């Protein structure tokens, strides 16, 4: 008798399991017929590749010939750069400075006469900075926030003298000295990295050619070109 009870229990369980399977199959068919989406286990989110940001910065401009060439190349490639201008070079080139602002580039101060600020009096340093800011404001309608101190020389005294934020660099191909497109571009590409700030000078045609080659090459490697401010703020 006990064995019969166990046997019937097993048979009933089997019938129940088969009925459940048939019901699920019918439910799936109905759902598919009615256009209901099947519910599946959520897939693991794929990690997005890390964004690689790099900034090209140009000192000593504006140059009447090379800077417009550079601006043309940057515009064609949809790239924003940073220009640290000499106050003494702005006169007669105001339209170039205005174009920089209109096209979304960062404009900064590089002093009026490329003097080493740590070797002159505070009063002279203040004038070098202020006169350049006035020139930029008059030409482009923007007041610079950032300064590229010539030769990278900066100290606590200058920190107290001005509210402007100094911008340095960590990639320097010595473009002004080498004046060789291939060597300049090669140095930058070899030393490129996320968050790098590249020092260049838009007074040389070889630099313009090298900069555009760098953009074309590094874009293919997944780099995004930004202004120095975008790196400093991040």
SEPASE-88453 format. One record per residue (C-alpha): residue number from 1; residue in three letters; x, y, z. Coordinates in nm, 2 decimals, always signed. Example, Ala and Ser with C-alpha at 12.3 -4.5 7.8 and 13.67 -1.06 7.14 Angstrom:
BEGIN
[1,'ALA',[+1.23,-0.45,+0.78]];
[2,'SER',[+1.37,-0.11,+0.71]];
end
This chain:
BEGIN
[1,'UNK',[+0.00,+0.00,+0.00]];
[2,'UNK',[+0.28,+0.24,+0.09]];
[3,'UNK',[+0.46,+0.17,-0.24]];
[4,'UNK',[+0.13,+0.24,-0.43]];
[5,'UNK',[+0.10,+0.58,-0.26]];
[6,'UNK',[+0.46,+0.67,-0.35]];
[7,'UNK',[+0.41,+0.56,-0.71]];
[8,'UNK',[+0.09,+0.77,-0.75]];
[9,'UNK',[+0.26,+1.07,-0.60]];
[10,'UNK',[+0.54,+1.03,-0.85]];
[11,'UNK',[+0.30,+1.00,-1.14]];
[12,'UNK',[+0.10,+1.31,-1.02]];
[13,'UNK',[+0.43,+1.51,-0.99]];
[14,'UNK',[+0.53,+1.41,-1.35]];
[15,'UNK',[+0.19,+1.51,-1.49]];
[16,'UNK',[+0.21,+1.85,-1.31]];
[17,'UNK',[+0.56,+1.91,-1.44]];
[18,'UNK',[+0.45,+1.83,-1.80]];
[19,'UNK',[+0.15,+2.05,-1.77]];
[20,'UNK',[+0.36,+2.34,-1.65]];
[21,'UNK',[+0.59,+2.29,-1.95]];
[22,'UNK',[+0.31,+2.29,-2.19]];
[23,'UNK',[+0.16,+2.60,-2.03]];
[24,'UNK',[+0.49,+2.79,-2.06]];
[25,'UNK',[+0.53,+2.69,-2.42]];
[26,'UNK',[+0.18,+2.81,-2.50]];
[27,'UNK',[+0.24,+3.14,-2.31]];
[28,'UNK',[+0.56,+3.20,-2.51]];
[29,'UNK',[+0.37,+3.14,-2.84]];
[30,'UNK',[+0.09,+3.38,-2.74]];
[31,'UNK',[+0.35,+3.64,-2.63]];
[32,'UNK',[+0.53,+3.61,-2.96]];
[33,'UNK',[+0.21,+3.63,-3.15]];
[34,'UNK',[+0.10,+3.94,-2.96]];
[35,'UNK',[+0.44,+4.11,-3.02]];
[36,'UNK',[+0.55,+4.10,-2.65]];
[37,'UNK',[+0.92,+4.11,-2.60]];
[38,'UNK',[+1.08,+3.81,-2.43]];
[39,'UNK',[+1.23,+3.89,-2.09]];
[40,'UNK',[+1.60,+3.79,-2.07]];
[41,'UNK',[+1.86,+3.82,-1.81]];
[42,'UNK',[+2.02,+4.17,-1.81]];
[43,'UNK',[+2.35,+4.18,-2.00]];
[44,'UNK',[+2.65,+4.32,-1.82]];
[45,'UNK',[+2.72,+4.68,-1.91]];
[46,'UNK',[+3.02,+4.71,-2.14]];
[47,'UNK',[+3.28,+4.95,-2.00]];
[48,'UNK',[+3.33,+5.25,-2.23]];
[49,'UNK',[+3.69,+5.31,-2.34]];
[50,'UNK',[+3.87,+5.58,-2.15]];
[51,'UNK',[+3.87,+5.91,-2.32]];
[52,'UNK',[+4.22,+6.04,-2.41]];
[53,'UNK',[+4.24,+6.42,-2.40]];
[54,'UNK',[+4.54,+6.63,-2.52]];
[55,'UNK',[+4.59,+7.00,-2.57]];
[56,'UNK',[+4.79,+7.19,-2.83]];
[57,'UNK',[+4.91,+7.53,-2.71]];
[58,'UNK',[+5.08,+7.79,-2.93]];
[59,'UNK',[+5.30,+8.07,-2.80]];
[60,'UNK',[+5.44,+8.40,-2.94]];
[61,'UNK',[+5.16,+8.48,-3.19]];
[62,'UNK',[+4.98,+8.60,-3.36]];
[63,'UNK',[+5.19,+8.56,-3.68]];
[64,'UNK',[+5.04,+8.74,-3.99]];
[65,'UNK',[+5.10,+8.44,-4.22]];
[66,'UNK',[+5.14,+8.12,-4.01]];
[67,'UNK',[+4.86,+8.18,-3.76]];
[68,'UNK',[+4.59,+8.21,-4.02]];
[69,'UNK',[+4.72,+7.89,-4.19]];
[70,'UNK',[+4.70,+7.71,-3.86]];
[71,'UNK',[+4.35,+7.84,-3.79]];
[72,'UNK',[+4.24,+7.72,-4.13]];
[73,'UNK',[+4.37,+7.37,-4.05]];
[74,'UNK',[+4.22,+7.36,-3.71]];
[75,'UNK',[+3.88,+7.47,-3.84]];
[76,'UNK',[+3.89,+7.20,-4.11]];
[77,'UNK',[+3.95,+6.94,-3.85]];
[78,'UNK',[+3.71,+7.07,-3.59]];
[79,'UNK',[+3.98,+7.12,-3.33]];
[80,'UNK',[+4.01,+7.38,-3.06]];
[81,'UNK',[+4.36,+7.50,-2.95]];
[82,'UNK',[+4.51,+7.74,-2.70]];
[83,'UNK',[+4.69,+8.06,-2.80]];
[84,'UNK',[+4.92,+8.25,-2.56]];
[85,'UNK',[+4.97,+8.59,-2.73]];
[86,'UNK',[+5.24,+8.85,-2.71]];
[87,'UNK',[+5.09,+9.19,-2.66]];
[88,'UNK',[+5.36,+9.34,-2.89]];
[89,'UNK',[+5.25,+9.11,-3.18]];
[90,'UNK',[+4.88,+9.19,-3.16]];
[91,'UNK',[+4.90,+9.53,-3.32]];
[92,'UNK',[+4.82,+9.50,-3.69]];
[93,'UNK',[+4.69,+9.15,-3.64]];
[94,'UNK',[+4.37,+9.22,-3.44]];
[95,'UNK',[+4.15,+9.04,-3.70]];
[96,'UNK',[+4.35,+8.72,-3.64]];
[97,'UNK',[+4.29,+8.75,-3.26]];
[98,'UNK',[+3.92,+8.82,-3.32]];
[99,'UNK',[+3.90,+8.51,-3.54]];
[100,'UNK',[+4.06,+8.30,-3.26]];
[101,'UNK',[+3.78,+8.40,-3.02]];
[102,'UNK',[+3.50,+8.36,-3.28]];
[103,'UNK',[+3.62,+8.00,-3.36]];
[104,'UNK',[+3.62,+7.90,-3.00]];
[105,'UNK',[+4.00,+7.88,-2.92]];
[106,'UNK',[+4.14,+7.97,-2.58]];
[107,'UNK',[+4.33,+8.30,-2.58]];
[108,'UNK',[+4.58,+8.36,-2.31]];
[109,'UNK',[+4.85,+8.61,-2.21]];
[110,'UNK',[+5.22,+8.55,-2.29]];
[111,'UNK',[+5.34,+8.90,-2.17]];
[112,'UNK',[+5.39,+9.20,-2.39]];
[113,'UNK',[+5.76,+9.15,-2.49]];
[114,'UNK',[+5.84,+8.79,-2.39]];
[115,'UNK',[+6.03,+8.90,-2.09]];
[116,'UNK',[+6.12,+8.66,-1.80]];
[117,'UNK',[+5.88,+8.79,-1.53]];
[118,'UNK',[+6.09,+8.67,-1.24]];
[119,'UNK',[+6.38,+8.89,-1.35]];
[120,'UNK',[+6.20,+9.22,-1.36]];
[121,'UNK',[+6.04,+9.43,-1.09]];
[122,'UNK',[+5.68,+9.36,-0.98]];
[123,'UNK',[+5.57,+9.69,-1.13]];
[124,'UNK',[+5.72,+9.60,-1.46]];
[125,'UNK',[+5.58,+9.25,-1.45]];
[126,'UNK',[+5.23,+9.39,-1.38]];
[127,'UNK',[+5.26,+9.62,-1.67]];
[128,'UNK',[+5.37,+9.34,-1.91]];
[129,'UNK',[+5.06,+9.14,-1.81]];
[130,'UNK',[+4.81,+9.43,-1.80]];
[131,'UNK',[+4.91,+9.58,-2.13]];
[132,'UNK',[+4.88,+9.24,-2.30]];
[133,'UNK',[+4.54,+9.18,-2.15]];
[134,'UNK',[+4.42,+9.52,-2.27]];
[135,'UNK',[+4.53,+9.44,-2.63]];
[136,'UNK',[+4.35,+9.11,-2.63]];
[137,'UNK',[+4.04,+9.26,-2.48]];
[138,'UNK',[+4.03,+9.54,-2.74]];
[139,'UNK',[+4.09,+9.29,-3.03]];
[140,'UNK',[+3.87,+9.00,-2.93]];
[141,'UNK',[+3.64,+9.13,-2.66]];
[142,'UNK',[+3.76,+8.87,-2.41]];
[143,'UNK',[+3.97,+8.91,-2.10]];
[144,'UNK',[+4.22,+8.63,-2.05]];
[145,'UNK',[+4.22,+8.42,-1.74]];
[146,'UNK',[+4.53,+8.22,-1.82]];
[147,'UNK',[+4.90,+8.32,-1.87]];
[148,'UNK',[+5.19,+8.13,-2.01]];
[149,'UNK',[+5.49,+8.27,-1.84]];
[150,'UNK',[+5.79,+8.30,-2.08]];
[151,'UNK',[+6.05,+8.03,-2.02]];
[152,'UNK',[+5.80,+7.87,-1.77]];
[153,'UNK',[+5.94,+8.10,-1.49]];
[154,'UNK',[+5.69,+8.17,-1.22]];
[155,'UNK',[+5.70,+8.23,-0.84]];
[156,'UNK',[+5.50,+8.32,-0.53]];
[157,'UNK',[+5.55,+8.69,-0.58]];
[158,'UNK',[+5.38,+8.67,-0.92]];
[159,'UNK',[+5.10,+8.46,-0.77]];
[160,'UNK',[+5.03,+8.75,-0.53]];
[161,'UNK',[+5.07,+9.01,-0.81]];
[162,'UNK',[+4.80,+8.87,-1.04]];
[163,'UNK',[+4.49,+8.65,-1.03]];
[164,'UNK',[+4.58,+8.49,-1.37]];
[165,'UNK',[+4.65,+8.12,-1.36]];
[166,'UNK',[+4.98,+8.00,-1.51]];
[167,'UNK',[+4.97,+7.73,-1.77]];
[168,'UNK',[+5.28,+7.51,-1.82]];
[169,'UNK',[+5.34,+7.21,-2.04]];
[170,'UNK',[+5.47,+6.85,-2.03]];
[171,'UNK',[+5.55,+6.79,-2.40]];
[172,'UNK',[+5.81,+7.02,-2.57]];
[173,'UNK',[+5.93,+6.92,-2.92]];
[174,'UNK',[+6.15,+7.24,-2.94]];
[175,'UNK',[+5.98,+7.33,-3.26]];
[176,'UNK',[+6.13,+7.68,-3.26]];
[177,'UNK',[+6.48,+7.54,-3.26]];
[178,'UNK',[+6.44,+7.23,-3.48]];
[179,'UNK',[+6.20,+7.37,-3.74]];
[180,'UNK',[+6.16,+7.03,-3.90]];
[181,'UNK',[+5.80,+6.90,-3.95]];
[182,'UNK',[+5.88,+6.53,-3.93]];
[183,'UNK',[+6.09,+6.56,-3.62]];
[184,'UNK',[+5.85,+6.79,-3.44]];
[185,'UNK',[+5.54,+6.57,-3.52]];
[186,'UNK',[+5.73,+6.25,-3.43]];
[187,'UNK',[+5.83,+6.39,-3.09]];
[188,'UNK',[+5.47,+6.48,-3.00]];
[189,'UNK',[+5.32,+6.16,-3.12]];
[190,'UNK',[+5.58,+5.95,-2.93]];
[191,'UNK',[+5.52,+6.15,-2.61]];
[192,'UNK',[+5.14,+6.18,-2.64]];
[193,'UNK',[+4.93,+6.08,-2.35]];
[194,'UNK',[+4.60,+6.16,-2.17]];
[195,'UNK',[+4.61,+6.50,-2.01]];
[196,'UNK',[+4.93,+6.61,-2.19]];
[197,'UNK',[+4.98,+6.98,-2.28]];
[198,'UNK',[+5.20,+7.04,-2.59]];
[199,'UNK',[+5.41,+7.35,-2.62]];
[200,'UNK',[+5.44,+7.49,-2.98]];
[201,'UNK',[+5.49,+7.82,-3.15]];
[202,'UNK',[+5.27,+7.94,-3.44]];
[203,'UNK',[+5.54,+8.15,-3.59]];
[204,'UNK',[+5.68,+7.87,-3.81]];
[205,'UNK',[+5.53,+7.70,-4.11]];
[206,'UNK',[+5.70,+7.37,-4.01]];
[207,'UNK',[+5.52,+7.39,-3.68]];
[208,'UNK',[+5.18,+7.44,-3.85]];
[209,'UNK',[+5.24,+7.14,-4.07]];
[210,'UNK',[+5.36,+6.93,-3.78]];
[211,'UNK',[+5.06,+7.03,-3.56]];
[212,'UNK',[+4.81,+6.93,-3.83]];
[213,'UNK',[+4.99,+6.60,-3.89]];
[214,'UNK',[+4.98,+6.53,-3.52]];
[215,'UNK',[+4.60,+6.60,-3.51]];
[216,'UNK',[+4.54,+6.36,-3.80]];
[217,'UNK',[+4.75,+6.09,-3.65]];
[218,'UNK',[+4.64,+6.11,-3.29]];
[219,'UNK',[+4.27,+6.13,-3.38]];
[220,'UNK',[+4.31,+5.79,-3.54]];
[221,'UNK',[+4.45,+5.67,-3.21]];
[222,'UNK',[+4.14,+5.78,-3.02]];
[223,'UNK',[+4.26,+6.12,-2.89]];
[224,'UNK',[+4.04,+6.42,-2.85]];
[225,'UNK',[+4.19,+6.76,-2.88]];
[226,'UNK',[+4.08,+7.02,-2.62]];
[227,'UNK',[+4.19,+7.36,-2.49]];
[228,'UNK',[+4.43,+7.38,-2.19]];
[229,'UNK',[+4.14,+7.51,-1.98]];
[230,'UNK',[+3.95,+7.19,-2.03]];
[231,'UNK',[+4.24,+6.99,-1.89]];
[232,'UNK',[+4.30,+7.22,-1.60]];
[233,'UNK',[+3.93,+7.24,-1.50]];
[234,'UNK',[+3.90,+6.86,-1.51]];
end
